[in-house]
Amino acid sequence: MINSKINLVNHTLPELESWFTDELKEPRFRAVQIWQWIWQKLARDFDCMTNVSKSLRAKLGEIAEIRWPKVAASERALDGTTKFLLEFEDGLKAETVLIPAENRAGEIRWTQCLSTQIGCPMACSFCATGQMGLKRNLTMGEILGQVLIGRDYLNDRRPDWPVLRNLVFMGMGEPLLNLGSLMPALRCLHDEAGLNFSPRRITVSTCGLEKGLEELGESGLAYLAVSLHAPTQELRSQIMPKASRWPLRDMIATLGSYPLKARERITFEYLLLGGVNDSPAHAAELVRLIQPLKAKLNLIVYNPVPGLPYKTPTPEAVEAFQRVLWQTNITAILRKSRGASIAAACGQLAARDTIVTQNQDKK
């Protein structure tokens, strides 16, 4: 049976304001009240909205709802990384991951890895998600619903105690292939009356697509990360055949004029694949490629995916690769992998039904 009620999670604040004034004949401030209940107080029904009249609550209950994705399963690694398998109204599933990190004061702050598609059409040869193919795009509400679930798990009631500090669009899917949902989601995340995330706390990762890059840059709503993974066009064509359709030389030239704020840099992500792209010669090629740009480099050690023909590089190979980078002025950080034991690390998300619900105590 098709649910005919309007899901308010899937509407921006301007859309909600128009609906309240045009359809419900209610003042605009009522939409703002409802919006704050949904996004700041994590309300899931209208009855708890104490500053809204009973008659309006009853009316909303008849025609609208606040529908979050269903948590089909969750899994928690020993390092605290927690993965959620989410089921949407049509029965399809995607994953989102909460990643803990300790700051200098010893406080735990969390980053959430968000998905924008169910599966991914880019088919990068080292990525579990890419082997799924594309099922469909996620809606704005399904993207933002992941944040609601993450905040609820962490008991994060913004703005008083924002435990969830950073959002990275690095989960399932290619974000720039779902601009119709990504851009309104970013605007909602930035809204001061709602989640109120600073753009510097949000990163959108792309494997390198010309379409959508300009719109993202001009919006100023998020920082950019580019999944590079190869320093030459030839090697990129082998391991990322679809992404490499935009020639590497052209992509780097375009990124040279990408709009950046003061102190902002483009982040390049480089996945070290054992015996494939991890030699000192590859590192030297990488330096020559990105050195002209205002950029930094995140190195990621490959996390094995069953059935894929790649292996983790040796510690000696990683050190030799880093040694070449240390001799330049490029900022390069070896990113610590988290959640690999529960297939929640970079490149491992595949929306498997085999994970089991466990260890769901809030931390």
Secondary structure, 3 states (H helix, E strand, C coil): CCCCCEEHHHCCHHHHHHHHHHCCCCCHHHHHHHHHHHHCCCCCCCCCCCCCCHHHHHHHHHHEECCCCEEEEEEECCCCCEEEEEECCCCCEEEEEEEEEECCCCCEEEEEECCCEEEECCCCCCCCHHHHEEEEECCHHHHHHHHHHHHHHHCCCCCCCCCEEEEEECCCCCHHHHHHHHHHHHHHHHCCCCCCCCHHHEEEEECCCCCCHHHHHHHCCCEEEEECCCCCHHHHHHHCCCHHHCCHHHHHHHHCCCCCCCCCCEEEEEEECCCCCCCHHHHHHHHHHHCCCCEEEEEEECCCCCCCCCCCCCHHHHHHHHHHHHCCCCEEEEECCCCHHHCCCCCCCCCCCCCCCCCCCCC
